[in-house]
Amino acid sequence: MTRDFISNKKQVFDRWAPSYDWLLPSVFYQTVHKRLLEHVDLPPQPKVLDLGCGTGRLLDRLAAKFADLRGTGLDLSPEMLRVARQKNRHHPRLIYIEGKAESLPFADGQFNAVFNSISFLHYLEPKQVMSEVARVLSPGGRFYLVDTSLKSKAESQLTLAGLGKIRFYSPQERESLGASAGLVCAGHYYLLGPVLLTIFTKPPLS
Ligand SMILES: C[S@@+](CC[C@H](N)C(=O)[O-])C[C@H]1O[C@@H](n2cnc3c(N)ncnc32)[C@H](O)[C@@H]1O
């Protein structure tokens, strides 16, 4: 079931990749990225991961703003990654690799920040992804989770033609998912309509 689910998502995004950066939704994503940046706080020489990086637009923006940042984009879709690599103005500071959010191919504590923009809604195993994010974050690191958040529970799970099954999480559900992985919620910020940024921190070592 998990394998079919993931392979369907891969097909959806492979098909979408060539037009992803010029279709109307991209204007929406770019606005979300711009507003997200206003909340980003990184240490010197940060190492960051963009989970579900798509065509790499968010990492490109982060690398332009933080000159000493090194970033890894991970995505399920080889076609999204192909576009991201073609447009990569910051190689070798930015690299792109194929993988699944549910089992990250990284050592523990490797990143100062993890970003996840409009991708969490696609995950079949959100708890597993949260625990992987917590694992790869360094102590004191931050997780920036950006996704649509609906208030009504009735609308929280949908099957959309072309996108498959998706799921939205309320601010409280996000907090408890984070807590189950040992992450502490530092705040919620609406970026655009129902698109909500939740910032989590991994507690520093005492
Ligand atoms: C709507 S796009 C968002 C892309 C980018 N983050 C942005 O803000 O423009 C969602 C991305 O999540 C990726 N994705 C979905 N499920 C995934 C999973 N389980 N593991 C890794 N990537 C996944 C898709 O391949 C797609 O590129």
The ligand as an SDF file (V2000), in Angstrom:
LIG
                    3D

 27 29  0  0  0  0  0  0  0  0999 V2000
    3.5520   20.8680   -4.3420 C   0  0  0  0  0  0  0  0  0  0  0  0
    5.2220   20.3440   -4.4890 S   0  0  0  0  0  0  0  0  0  0  0  0
    6.0470   21.5770   -3.5010 C   0  0  0  0  0  0  0  0  0  0  0  0
    7.4690   21.7620   -3.9540 C   0  0  0  0  0  0  0  0  0  0  0  0
    8.2610   22.8250   -3.2030 C   0  0  0  0  0  0  0  0  0  0  0  0
    8.4770   22.4640   -1.8070 N   0  0  0  0  0  0  0  0  0  0  0  0
    7.6280   24.1890   -3.2850 C   0  0  0  0  0  0  0  0  0  0  0  0
    7.3630   24.7980   -2.2400 O   0  0  0  0  0  0  0  0  0  0  0  0
    7.4120   24.6650   -4.4260 O   0  0  0  0  0  0  0  0  0  0  0  0
    5.2980   18.9140   -3.4210 C   0  0  0  0  0  0  0  0  0  0  0  0
    6.6130   18.1600   -3.5790 C   0  0  0  0  0  0  0  0  0  0  0  0
    6.6910   17.1650   -2.5490 O   0  0  0  0  0  0  0  0  0  0  0  0
    7.2640   15.9950   -3.1140 C   0  0  0  0  0  0  0  0  0  0  0  0
    6.8700   14.8250   -2.2950 N   0  0  0  0  0  0  0  0  0  0  0  0
    5.6220   14.3360   -2.1020 C   0  0  0  0  0  0  0  0  0  0  0  0
    5.6580   13.2580   -1.3050 N   0  0  0  0  0  0  0  0  0  0  0  0
    6.9690   13.0670   -0.9680 C   0  0  0  0  0  0  0  0  0  0  0  0
    7.6630   12.1170   -0.1450 C   0  0  0  0  0  0  0  0  0  0  0  0
    6.9930   11.1540    0.5040 N   0  0  0  0  0  0  0  0  0  0  0  0
    9.0030   12.2340   -0.0380 N   0  0  0  0  0  0  0  0  0  0  0  0
    9.6940   13.2040   -0.6870 C   0  0  0  0  0  0  0  0  0  0  0  0
    9.0930   14.1290   -1.4810 N   0  0  0  0  0  0  0  0  0  0  0  0
    7.7460   14.0710   -1.6120 C   0  0  0  0  0  0  0  0  0  0  0  0
    6.7190   15.9540   -4.5320 C   0  0  0  0  0  0  0  0  0  0  0  0
    7.4850   15.1320   -5.3880 O   0  0  0  0  0  0  0  0  0  0  0  0
    6.7350   17.4340   -4.9150 C   0  0  0  0  0  0  0  0  0  0  0  0
    7.9200   17.8160   -5.5650 O   0  0  0  0  0  0  0  0  0  0  0  0
  1  2  1  0
  2  3  1  0
  2 10  1  0
  3  4  1  0
  4  5  1  0
  5  6  1  0
  5  7  1  0
  7  8  2  0
  7  9  1  0
 10 11  1  0
 11 12  1  0
 11 26  1  0
 12 13  1  0
 13 14  1  0
 13 24  1  0
 14 15  1  0
 14 23  1  0
 15 16  2  0
 16 17  1  0
 17 18  1  0
 17 23  2  0
 18 19  1  0
 18 20  2  0
 20 21  1  0
 21 22  2  0
 22 23  1  0
 24 25  1  0
 24 26  1  0
 26 27  1  0
M  CHG  2   2   1   9  -1
M  END
$$$$
